[in-house]
Amino acid sequence: MTSIADAGRPWRCFWAVPLPPALRSALAQFVAALRHSPSVDDGWRFSDPESWHLTLAFLGAVEPDAVDAMVERVAAASQHHLPFEATAAGLGGFPEEGRARVLWYGVDANGALADLARDVRAATGVDDVQPWQPHVTLGRSRNRHGANLPRSIAPPTGGISVNEVVLYRSRLSQEPARYQPLARLALGASVGAVAQ
């Protein structure tokens, strides 16, 4: 996992649920339609579909030596959750719709998803003070004051089969960030069933 170039440096990590291929493809077609629609503000910078995911817990800087122990803690927490289906909930924006700087595709924060996120956050020590809005980041506004959300094209509907949680390492560079999976944990699996 470690290269000589980054040995000893903290890793930027997060836990997330990967998107199913069918939903990723539908969202990619939706974003392509937004890019080519004359009614959509051209001030949006859309993200690469390969980077789309549903974040459960953003960790920030993590010492490489602490990763294995953290994975074991999340494995113990995730074994108490059975696979389930999460429902898509349309478009939204941060900080608010009228001046959004982030365009997102929402996911319904139903009981099972909220419970899973809470347990992953507790196992990783993430502060749970801020309200959690499950979402997939589709793009960011180039205008620092934000922009109106594009409403001329309806986003796809669908669901996300949540059957695993994945620890990703975010690699930042001049290019868009690349996300490297470090560990995949199946929901409901016994501790020790960690694939890296």
C-alpha positions, 0 to 999 in steps of 0.5 A: 500500500505504501510507496517510497514517495509517500512513506510516513506521510498521512493519507487522506481517507474516507469511508463510502458506499460505491455506486452500482454500475447502472446508476453510475451510467444513468447519472453520467447520461444525466450530467452529459445532458446538463452539459449540453443543455442551453438552459443550464448555467455553464458555470458548473464544473462537473466531476468525473463519473468514476469518482462518484460515491456515497460518503459515510465518513470523511476522515481527512489525514490518517496515519498509514500505521493506523489504517489496519486497526481502523479497518478492524473497528469498522469491520466489527461495526459493519457486521451488525448491518445487513445489506439493504436498498437506499432510494435516490432523492433528487438534486440538491445543493450546498450551502443552499439551492439558490446559491449552490456551490456544490451540486449533488444527487441526494439519497434518502437518509432512511433508517438503515443508511443513517444507522450505518453511517452513524456506526462507521463514524463512531468506529472511526472517531468522526465528529457527528455534530454536523447533520449528515446529508447522504449525497453523490457530488456531481459538480461544483460552481465556478462562481464563488457566490454559487449558482441556481440548481439546474432544473430543466432536466429531471435526474434519474431515479433509482436505488443504491444496493448497499452491501459493502463499505469501502475505505478509499484513499484520495490521491490529490494532484494537478489532475482530478483526485483519484480514489484508491480502494484500501479495504472492502467490508461486506455488510453482515460479514464476520470480523476477519473477512477483510479484503484489501 
